[in-house]
């Protein structure tokens, strides 16, 4: 079983052991010197070093072993890292802590390497197994199915799910979280019939007679998701507490909840007040089309109990692999039920995006906007440009989340406006073949996540895994960014392969800058937090193809060990 599979299959076990899932904490008085390590600082002033001294959760010295030991003094504790590689702690530039914890309690329906599902039969079998393990659950729920990787090359529909369970509601969440599918009992409980209209920004997929087939796109999924029985706050907090272990195992020391509900923000505040978080958590509350931010919403630059609200999240379109992302040119092959020329759709009106962003900018609230398709990116750029022209602002750090199909002219405009692209750079591996052959065709597929083009324009881009869409495996993310190898072994867009250093910078110093935390995190620099990942080898020195074979040996947050691999 490989590292990615363990990450996917281990979530449920972690959630069940929530009460016991506490970080390893190794502390000692005074100063500790980490030495005999290959240290990658990601600090241009001193790119490498032989030793690092830490005290009270901060870095106090970096340099040669002799100099650092001298500065640390004779009473310092010296820790020999045995030749391992020390890098800054990885920073999750975009992901979903709360959904990660929810997914851990559901049937794992992800395809290899993150899960076991390859066809409809194995999906149905996984649901039977989950039901056997949860006989009292009022609903059968699963996460992570991927129609693009099922042998049948389609979404499971109500008939597939009725064949397994006809008398209990079944609801499955797509790996992108932009679709759900449910059985007939679920449809009945949600009150969705052939007479239910498609909501703005969403689609109810239908059969020939107009009856819903069980599949819901984008905003339509709220028609059924709201009927799921809610977990108690204690259970929700236990899930979020426990899932930190998955992030820590992957060297991540700062985590994002990138589409929080007000309830989830309240849950995280309570968890923080109770001392449940040992990693830094930054939440971005999701505001839907037509909403307003409201006077009660507040953000903070400072953490309280390892938690803060960083800004707001907008979701301006859908998924490229799901063929709901909003494009300027048609999809290579349209999805079922759509005619040639179909190019996806937006989820917000221009007026709503303008009003939300105007209010956020006026109050100094950071905006992160999901924009997969280039038409959605156009919407974001046009409104940001108009707002900045009317009211100039030096440092908004608006983030274009995913930016999968960004064009070169759009990268130019991002540089002009100071927008940070955060690329879902794992896509070439997970869906590159699908993008090339089915979704957007060879030309556009070769330019997804254009890391080299972004750097050429001086953009300090970041990268993310969008977990739980894919596991929060940062080393695998680095491997994809550097190699751009697809599942079939082809290289997708070789000219957009990043250097290992640029990829590492994207998940450390650049990610810290995205959060306006570059003075405190992201590099191994005196004065910054002692957030580190200890790796089995140096990703800058091993052959590019071997980056994914590296492992995280240990993770330190504020100088304390929060994860250590069993060796």
C-alpha positions as CSV (number, residue, x, y, z in Angstrom):
1,X,0.0,0.0,0.0
2,X,1.6,3.3,-1.0
3,X,1.6,6.6,0.8
4,X,-1.3,8.1,-1.1
5,X,-3.5,5.1,-0.5
6,X,-2.8,5.2,3.2
7,X,-3.7,8.8,3.3
8,X,-7.1,8.1,1.8
9,X,-8.0,4.9,3.7
10,X,-6.7,6.1,7.0
11,X,-9.1,9.0,7.4
12,X,-11.9,7.1,9.0
13,X,-9.7,5.4,11.5
14,X,-8.2,8.7,12.5
15,X,-11.7,10.2,13.1
16,X,-12.7,7.2,15.2
17,X,-9.7,7.8,17.4
18,X,-10.3,11.5,17.7
19,X,-10.0,11.6,21.5
20,X,-6.6,9.9,21.3
21,X,-5.3,11.9,18.3
22,X,-3.0,14.3,20.1
23,X,0.3,15.5,18.6
24,X,3.6,14.2,19.8
25,X,5.1,16.9,21.9
26,X,8.8,17.0,22.5
27,X,9.9,20.1,24.4
28,X,12.9,21.1,26.4
29,X,14.0,24.2,28.2
30,X,16.3,26.6,26.6
31,X,17.7,26.4,23.1
32,X,17.8,23.4,20.7
33,X,20.2,23.2,17.9
34,X,19.2,21.0,14.9
35,X,22.4,19.9,13.1
36,X,23.8,17.2,10.7
37,X,21.0,18.1,8.2
38,X,20.7,19.1,4.6
39,X,18.9,22.4,5.3
40,X,16.9,24.2,2.5
41,X,16.0,27.6,3.9
42,X,14.0,29.0,1.0
43,X,15.7,32.3,2.0
44,X,17.6,33.9,-0.8
45,X,19.9,35.6,1.6
46,X,21.2,32.2,2.9
47,X,19.8,29.4,0.7
48,X,21.4,26.5,2.7
49,X,22.8,26.0,6.1
50,X,24.4,23.4,8.4
51,X,22.4,24.1,11.6
52,X,19.4,25.9,13.0
53,X,18.9,27.0,16.6
54,X,15.3,27.4,18.0
55,X,14.0,28.7,21.3
56,X,10.5,29.4,22.5
57,X,9.0,28.3,19.2
58,X,11.2,30.7,17.1
59,X,14.3,30.4,15.0
60,X,17.1,32.2,16.7
61,X,20.1,31.3,14.5
62,X,20.8,29.8,11.1
63,X,24.2,29.1,9.5
64,X,27.3,26.9,9.8
65,X,27.3,24.4,12.6
66,X,30.1,26.2,14.4
67,X,28.5,29.6,14.3
68,X,25.0,28.4,15.4
69,X,26.5,26.3,18.3
70,X,28.4,29.3,19.4
71,X,25.3,31.5,19.4
72,X,23.2,28.9,21.1
73,X,25.6,28.6,24.0
74,X,27.0,25.6,25.9
75,X,23.7,24.8,27.6
76,X,21.9,24.2,24.3
77,X,20.5,20.8,23.5
78,X,22.0,19.5,20.3
79,X,19.9,17.3,18.1
80,X,21.5,15.3,15.3
81,X,19.1,14.8,12.3
82,X,21.2,12.1,10.9
83,X,21.7,13.6,7.4
84,X,17.9,14.2,6.8
85,X,16.7,17.2,5.0
86,X,15.1,20.1,6.9
87,X,12.7,22.5,5.0
88,X,10.2,25.0,6.1
89,X,6.8,23.6,7.2
90,X,4.5,23.2,4.3
91,X,1.6,25.7,4.0
92,X,-1.7,24.6,2.7
93,X,-2.5,27.4,0.1
94,X,-6.0,26.1,-0.5
95,X,-8.0,23.2,1.0
96,X,-10.9,22.3,3.2
97,X,-10.3,21.2,6.7
98,X,-14.0,20.8,7.6
99,X,-14.8,18.8,4.5
100,X,-11.7,16.6,5.1
101,X,-13.1,15.8,8.6
102,X,-16.6,15.0,7.1
103,X,-15.1,12.9,4.3
104,X,-13.3,10.8,7.0
105,X,-16.6,9.6,8.3
106,X,-18.0,8.6,4.9
107,X,-17.4,5.6,2.6
108,X,-14.1,6.1,0.8
109,X,-15.1,6.1,-2.9
110,X,-11.9,7.6,-4.3
111,X,-10.0,6.0,-7.2
112,X,-6.5,4.7,-6.9
113,X,-4.0,5.8,-5.6
114,X,-6.2,7.6,-3.0
115,X,-8.8,4.8,-2.7
116,X,-10.0,1.5,-4.1
117,X,-12.8,2.4,-6.5
118,X,-12.5,1.5,-10.2
119,X,-16.0,0.7,-11.4
120,X,-19.6,0.8,-10.4
121,X,-19.5,-2.7,-8.9
122,X,-16.6,-1.7,-6.5
123,X,-18.4,1.5,-5.6
124,X,-21.6,-0.5,-4.7
125,X,-19.5,-2.9,-2.8
126,X,-17.9,-0.1,-0.8
127,X,-21.3,1.2,0.1
128,X,-22.4,-2.2,1.3
129,X,-19.2,-2.5,3.4
130,X,-19.8,1.0,4.9
131,X,-23.4,0.1,5.8
132,X,-22.3,-3.1,7.5
133,X,-19.9,-1.0,9.6
134,X,-22.6,1.7,10.3
135,X,-25.9,-0.2,10.6
136,X,-27.6,2.5,12.6
137,X,-26.7,5.4,10.3
138,X,-29.9,7.1,9.0
139,X,-28.2,7.9,5.7
140,X,-25.6,6.1,3.6
141,X,-22.9,8.6,2.6
142,X,-19.8,8.4,0.5
143,X,-17.1,10.8,-0.7
144,X,-14.7,10.9,-3.6
145,X,-16.2,9.0,-6.5
146,X,-14.8,10.2,-9.8
147,X,-16.8,9.6,-13.0
148,X,-13.7,10.2,-15.1
149,X,-11.9,7.2,-13.6
150,X,-14.8,4.8,-13.3
151,X,-14.8,2.1,-16.0
152,X,-18.3,3.2,-17.0
153,X,-17.1,6.8,-17.5
154,X,-20.2,8.3,-16.0
155,X,-21.7,9.4,-12.7
156,X,-23.5,6.8,-10.7
157,X,-27.3,7.6,-10.9
158,X,-30.3,6.8,-8.8
159,X,-30.7,3.5,-10.5
160,X,-27.2,2.4,-9.6
161,X,-27.8,3.4,-6.0
162,X,-31.3,2.0,-5.8
163,X,-29.9,-1.4,-6.8
164,X,-27.9,-1.4,-3.6
165,X,-30.2,0.4,-1.2
166,X,-33.7,1.2,-2.2
167,X,-35.2,1.9,1.3
168,X,-32.6,4.2,2.9
169,X,-31.3,7.5,1.6
170,X,-28.0,7.3,-0.2
171,X,-25.9,10.4,-1.0
172,X,-22.5,10.5,-2.6
173,X,-20.2,13.5,-3.0
174,X,-18.0,13.7,-6.1
175,X,-14.3,14.0,-5.6
176,X,-14.5,17.6,-6.8
177,X,-17.3,18.4,-4.4
178,X,-19.0,20.1,-7.3
179,X,-21.5,17.3,-7.8
180,X,-23.6,15.0,-5.7
181,X,-25.6,11.9,-6.6
182,X,-28.4,10.3,-4.7
183,X,-30.9,7.5,-4.8
184,X,-34.7,7.7,-5.2
185,X,-35.3,7.7,-1.4
186,X,-33.0,10.7,-1.1
187,X,-34.8,12.5,-3.9
188,X,-38.1,11.9,-2.2
189,X,-36.9,13.2,1.2
190,X,-35.5,16.3,-0.5
191,X,-38.7,16.9,-2.4
192,X,-37.0,17.0,-5.8
193,X,-39.2,16.0,-8.7
194,X,-39.5,16.5,-12.4
195,X,-41.2,19.8,-11.6
196,X,-38.3,21.2,-9.6
197,X,-36.6,23.9,-11.6
198,X,-32.8,24.2,-12.0
199,X,-31.5,26.8,-9.5
200,X,-29.4,29.7,-10.8
201,X,-25.8,28.5,-11.2
202,X,-26.7,24.8,-11.1
203,X,-28.2,21.9,-13.0
204,X,-30.4,18.9,-12.0
205,X,-29.5,16.2,-14.4
206,X,-32.6,14.5,-15.8
207,X,-33.8,11.4,-17.6
208,X,-35.6,11.6,-21.0
209,X,-39.0,12.1,-19.3
210,X,-37.7,15.0,-17.2
211,X,-37.4,13.1,-14.0
212,X,-34.2,13.7,-12.0
213,X,-31.6,11.0,-12.5
214,X,-30.0,11.7,-9.1
215,X,-27.0,13.8,-10.2
216,X,-26.8,17.5,-9.1
217,X,-24.3,20.0,-10.4
218,X,-22.9,23.0,-8.6
219,X,-25.6,25.1,-6.7
220,X,-28.2,22.4,-7.3
221,X,-26.5,20.1,-4.8
222,X,-27.7,22.3,-2.0
223,X,-31.2,21.1,-2.8
224,X,-30.3,17.7,-1.3
225,X,-27.2,18.4,0.9
226,X,-29.4,20.4,3.4
227,X,-31.4,17.3,4.2
228,X,-28.5,15.4,5.6
229,X,-28.9,14.8,9.4
230,X,-26.5,17.2,11.1
231,X,-23.7,15.9,13.4
232,X,-23.4,17.3,16.9
233,X,-21.0,20.1,17.5
234,X,-18.9,17.9,19.7
235,X,-18.6,15.3,16.8
236,X,-17.8,18.1,14.3
237,X,-15.0,19.4,16.5
238,X,-13.7,15.9,17.2
239,X,-13.5,15.4,13.5
240,X,-11.5,18.6,12.8
241,X,-9.3,17.9,15.8
242,X,-8.5,14.4,14.6
243,X,-7.9,15.3,10.9
244,X,-5.0,17.5,11.8
245,X,-3.0,14.3,12.1
246,X,-3.3,13.8,8.3
247,X,-1.9,17.2,7.6
248,X,0.9,16.8,10.1
249,X,1.9,13.5,8.5
250,X,2.4,15.4,5.3
251,X,4.6,18.1,6.8
252,X,1.8,20.7,6.7
253,X,1.9,23.3,9.6
254,X,-0.6,25.8,8.3
255,X,-4.0,24.6,7.1
256,X,-6.8,26.3,5.2
257,X,-10.6,25.8,5.5
258,X,-11.4,27.4,2.2
259,X,-15.2,27.5,2.0
260,X,-16.4,27.7,5.6
261,X,-20.0,28.0,6.6
262,X,-20.9,30.3,9.5
263,X,-21.5,27.2,11.6
264,X,-18.0,25.8,10.8
265,X,-16.4,29.1,11.7
266,X,-18.2,28.9,15.0
267,X,-17.0,25.3,15.5
268,X,-13.4,26.3,14.8
269,X,-13.6,29.2,17.2
270,X,-14.8,26.8,19.9
271,X,-12.2,24.2,19.1
272,X,-9.5,27.0,19.3
273,X,-10.9,28.3,22.6
274,X,-10.7,24.7,24.0
275,X,-7.1,24.3,22.9
276,X,-7.9,21.6,20.3
277,X,-5.7,22.9,17.5
278,X,-2.0,22.4,17.3
279,X,-1.6,23.5,13.7
280,X,-2.5,27.0,12.4
281,X,-5.9,27.1,10.8
282,X,-7.1,29.9,8.5
283,X,-10.7,30.0,7.5
284,X,-12.4,31.8,4.6
285,X,-16.1,32.0,4.9
286,X,-18.1,31.2,1.7
287,X,-20.5,33.8,0.5
288,X,-22.9,32.8,-2.2
289,X,-24.4,34.7,-5.1
290,X,-26.6,37.6,-3.9
291,X,-25.3,37.6,-0.4
292,X,-23.7,40.4,1.5
293,X,-20.8,40.2,4.0
294,X,-22.6,42.0,6.8
295,X,-21.3,44.1,9.7
296,X,-20.8,41.2,12.1
297,X,-18.3,39.4,9.9
298,X,-14.7,40.0,11.2
299,X,-11.3,38.9,10.1
300,X,-8.0,38.9,12.0
301,X,-4.3,38.9,11.2
302,X,-3.5,37.3,14.5
303,X,-4.1,33.7,15.6
304,X,-6.2,32.9,18.7
305,X,-5.7,29.3,19.8
306,X,-4.1,28.6,16.4
307,X,-7.2,29.9,14.6
308,X,-8.1,33.0,12.6
309,X,-10.6,34.0,10.0
310,X,-8.6,35.2,7.0
311,X,-11.3,36.5,4.6
312,X,-14.1,35.5,2.3
313,X,-14.5,32.8,-0.4
314,X,-16.4,33.1,-3.7
315,X,-17.0,30.2,-6.1
316,X,-17.4,31.7,-9.5
317,X,-17.6,28.5,-11.5
318,X,-17.3,24.8,-11.4
319,X,-14.9,22.0,-12.2
320,X,-12.9,21.4,-15.4
321,X,-12.9,17.6,-15.1
322,X,-16.6,17.8,-14.3
323,X,-17.1,20.1,-17.4
324,X,-18.9,22.7,-15.4
325,X,-16.0,25.2,-15.3
326,X,-16.9,28.4,-17.2
327,X,-14.8,28.7,-20.4
328,X,-14.5,31.1,-23.3
329,X,-14.2,28.3,-25.8
330,X,-16.3,25.1,-25.9
331,X,-15.5,21.9,-24.2
332,X,-13.6,19.4,-26.4
333,X,-16.4,16.9,-25.9
334,X,-19.6,18.2,-24.1
335,X,-21.0,16.4,-21.1
336,X,-24.1,14.2,-21.5
337,X,-27.2,16.3,-22.4
338,X,-25.3,19.3,-23.7
339,X,-24.9,20.3,-27.3
340,X,-21.7,21.0,-29.2
341,X,-20.6,24.5,-28.3
342,X,-21.3,24.1,-24.6
343,X,-18.7,26.0,-22.5
344,X,-19.9,25.6,-18.9
345,X,-21.4,28.4,-16.8
346,X,-20.9,30.9,-14.1
347,X,-22.4,30.7,-10.7
348,X,-22.6,34.4,-9.7
349,X,-23.9,37.5,-11.5
350,X,-21.4,40.3,-12.2
351,X,-23.4,42.5,-9.9
352,X,-23.1,40.1,-7.0
353,X,-19.3,39.6,-7.5
354,X,-18.9,43.4,-7.7
355,X,-20.9,44.1,-4.5
356,X,-19.1,41.4,-2.5
357,X,-15.7,42.4,-3.6
358,X,-16.4,46.1,-3.2
359,X,-17.5,45.6,0.4
360,X,-14.5,43.3,1.1
361,X,-12.0,45.8,-0.4
362,X,-13.5,48.7,1.5
363,X,-13.1,46.8,4.8
364,X,-9.6,45.3,4.1
365,X,-11.0,41.8,3.9
366,X,-9.0,39.4,1.7
367,X,-11.0,37.7,-1.2
368,X,-10.1,34.2,-2.5
369,X,-12.1,33.3,-5.6
370,X,-12.5,29.8,-7.1
371,X,-12.0,30.4,-10.9
372,X,-11.2,27.2,-12.8
373,X,-12.4,28.4,-16.3
374,X,-10.9,31.3,-18.2
375,X,-14.3,32.9,-18.5
376,X,-14.6,32.9,-14.7
377,X,-11.1,34.3,-14.5
378,X,-12.2,37.1,-16.9
379,X,-15.1,37.9,-14.5
380,X,-12.7,38.2,-11.5
381,X,-10.2,40.3,-13.4
382,X,-12.7,42.7,-14.8
383,X,-14.3,43.4,-11.5
384,X,-11.0,43.6,-9.6
385,X,-9.7,46.0,-12.2
386,X,-12.7,48.2,-12.1
387,X,-12.6,48.4,-8.3
388,X,-8.9,49.2,-8.2
389,X,-9.3,51.8,-10.8
390,X,-12.0,53.5,-8.7
391,X,-10.2,53.0,-5.4
392,X,-6.5,52.1,-5.6
393,X,-5.2,49.7,-3.0
394,X,-1.6,48.6,-2.5
395,X,-1.9,45.2,-1.0
396,X,-5.2,43.4,-1.3
397,X,-3.7,40.0,-2.2
398,X,-6.8,38.7,-3.9
399,X,-6.3,35.0,-4.8
400,X,-7.4,33.3,-8.0
401,X,-8.0,29.8,-6.7
402,X,-7.2,26.9,-9.1
403,X,-6.8,29.2,-12.2
404,X,-6.6,25.9,-14.2
405,X,-7.2,27.4,-17.7
406,X,-5.6,30.8,-17.2
407,X,-4.5,32.3,-20.5
408,X,-1.2,34.2,-21.0
409,X,-3.0,37.5,-21.2
410,X,-4.7,36.8,-18.0
411,X,-1.4,36.1,-16.3
412,X,-0.3,39.5,-17.5
413,X,-3.4,41.1,-16.0
414,X,-2.9,39.2,-12.7
415,X,0.6,40.7,-12.5
416,X,-0.8,44.2,-13.1
417,X,-3.5,43.9,-10.5
418,X,-1.5,42.1,-7.9
419,X,-3.7,39.0,-7.9
420,X,-2.0,35.8,-6.7
421,X,-2.7,32.7,-8.7
422,X,-2.9,29.5,-6.5
423,X,-2.7,26.6,-8.9
424,X,-4.2,23.2,-8.4
425,X,-1.0,21.9,-9.7
426,X,-1.8,18.2,-9.0
427,X,-4.2,18.2,-12.0
428,X,-1.7,17.0,-14.7
429,X,-1.4,13.7,-12.9
430,X,-4.9,13.2,-11.6
431,X,-6.9,14.4,-14.6
432,X,-4.3,15.4,-17.3
433,X,-5.3,12.5,-19.6
434,X,-9.0,13.4,-19.2
435,X,-8.4,17.1,-19.9
436,X,-6.4,16.3,-23.0
437,X,-8.8,13.7,-24.4
438,X,-12.2,14.7,-23.1
439,X,-12.5,18.0,-21.4
440,X,-10.5,20.8,-23.1
441,X,-8.4,19.1,-25.8
442,X,-4.6,18.9,-26.2
443,X,-3.7,22.6,-26.6
444,X,-5.4,23.9,-23.5
445,X,-4.6,20.8,-21.5
446,X,-0.9,21.4,-22.0
447,X,-1.2,24.8,-20.4
448,X,-3.2,24.0,-17.3
449,X,-1.4,25.2,-14.1
450,X,1.1,27.3,-16.1
451,X,3.7,27.6,-13.5
452,X,6.6,28.6,-15.7
453,X,4.5,31.3,-17.5
454,X,3.4,32.6,-14.2
455,X,6.9,32.9,-12.9
456,X,8.0,34.7,-16.1
457,X,5.6,37.4,-15.2
458,X,7.0,37.8,-11.7
459,X,3.9,36.2,-10.1
460,X,4.6,34.6,-6.7
461,X,2.2,31.8,-7.4
462,X,1.2,29.2,-4.8
463,X,0.1,25.5,-5.3
464,X,-2.4,23.4,-3.4
465,X,-4.1,20.0,-3.3
466,X,-7.6,21.2,-2.6
467,X,-7.9,18.4,-0.1
468,X,-10.0,16.3,0.2
469,X,-10.3,16.5,-3.6
470,X,-6.9,14.8,-3.6
471,X,-4.9,13.8,-0.5
472,X,-2.9,16.6,1.1
473,X,0.4,14.9,0.0
474,X,2.7,17.9,-0.6
475,X,5.6,15.8,-1.8
476,X,3.4,14.2,-4.5
477,X,2.2,17.7,-5.4
478,X,5.9,18.8,-5.8
479,X,6.5,15.7,-8.0
480,X,3.6,16.6,-10.3
481,X,4.7,20.3,-10.6
482,X,8.2,19.3,-11.5
483,X,7.4,16.4,-13.8
484,X,3.8,17.0,-15.1
485,X,3.4,13.3,-15.7
486,X,-0.1,12.0,-16.2
487,X,-1.6,8.7,-15.0
488,X,-0.8,7.2,-18.4
489,X,2.9,8.3,-18.1
490,X,2.8,11.0,-20.7
491,X,4.2,14.5,-20.0
492,X,1.6,17.2,-20.3
493,X,3.0,20.6,-21.2
494,X,6.7,20.0,-20.6
495,X,7.5,23.7,-21.0
496,X,5.4,24.4,-17.8
497,X,7.5,22.0,-15.6
498,X,8.6,24.0,-12.5
499,X,12.0,23.7,-10.9
500,X,12.1,21.9,-7.6
501,X,13.0,25.1,-5.8
502,X,10.2,27.1,-7.4
503,X,7.7,24.3,-6.5
504,X,9.0,24.2,-2.9
505,X,8.8,28.0,-2.7
506,X,5.2,27.8,-3.8
507,X,4.2,25.7,-0.8
508,X,6.3,27.6,1.7
509,X,7.4,31.2,1.3
510,X,5.0,32.2,-1.5
511,X,2.1,30.5,0.5
512,X,3.1,32.5,3.6
513,X,2.9,35.6,1.5
514,X,-0.5,34.7,0.2
515,X,-1.6,34.8,3.9
516,X,0.3,38.0,4.6
517,X,2.5,35.9,6.9
518,X,5.8,36.0,5.1
519,X,7.4,37.9,8.0
520,X,6.5,35.0,10.3
521,X,6.6,31.8,8.2
522,X,7.7,30.2,5.0
523,X,11.5,30.2,5.3
524,X,14.1,29.1,7.7
525,X,15.1,32.6,8.8
526,X,16.0,34.0,12.2
527,X,12.9,35.5,13.9
528,X,10.4,33.3,12.1
529,X,8.4,30.5,13.6
530,X,10.1,27.2,14.0
531,X,7.8,25.4,11.6
532,X,9.6,22.6,9.8
533,X,9.2,19.4,7.8
534,X,12.1,16.8,8.1
535,X,12.3,14.8,4.9
536,X,14.1,11.6,3.9
537,X,16.0,13.4,1.2
538,X,16.4,16.7,-0.5
539,X,13.8,17.3,-3.2
540,X,16.2,19.8,-4.9
541,X,18.9,17.1,-5.2
542,X,17.2,13.9,-6.0
543,X,16.3,13.1,-9.7
544,X,12.9,14.8,-10.4
545,X,11.2,11.4,-10.9
546,X,12.1,10.4,-7.4
547,X,10.6,13.3,-5.6
548,X,7.4,11.3,-5.0
549,X,9.3,8.6,-3.2
550,X,10.4,10.9,-0.4
551,X,8.7,10.7,2.9
552,X,8.1,13.1,5.8
553,X,10.0,11.8,8.8
554,X,8.9,14.5,11.2
555,X,6.9,17.7,11.4
556,X,7.6,20.5,13.9
557,X,5.2,23.3,14.7
558,X,6.5,26.2,16.7
559,X,9.5,24.0,17.6
560,X,7.4,21.1,18.9
561,X,7.2,17.7,17.2
562,X,3.6,17.2,16.1
563,X,4.3,14.1,13.9
564,X,7.1,11.6,13.8
565,X,7.2,8.6,11.4
566,X,7.5,5.2,13.0
567,X,10.9,3.8,11.8
